Amino acid sequence: MTLPKFILGDNTEYPNAIFVIHTEFPRFIINLEDDEVEWFEDFDAEDQQELEKETENAIKLATEFYDSEVAKYEN
């Protein structure tokens, strides 16, 4: 199965939260309500520098994805 790079998610137990799931490396879920990130990957110390660079970009892309999806519903 081919998955999209980003998937929107919500949950009734977290009524104010909006989750964006990033399905490619580094895989994570970000809660856009508070920018908390949950990783699906294990990282070692030598991955740290690359992770920081990738994370910043991936979170930016996740936020842009959400904004784009919301704009489609508003039109």
Sequence and secondary structure as in RCSB ss.txt:
>XXXX:A:sequence
MTLPKFILGDNTEYPNAIFVIHTEFPRFIINLEDDEVEWFEDFDAEDQQELEKETENAIKLATEFYDSEVAKYEN
>XXXX:A:secstr
    SEEEE  TTSTT  EEEE SSS EEEETTTTEEEESS   GGGHHHHHHHHHHHHHHHHHHHHHHHHHHH 
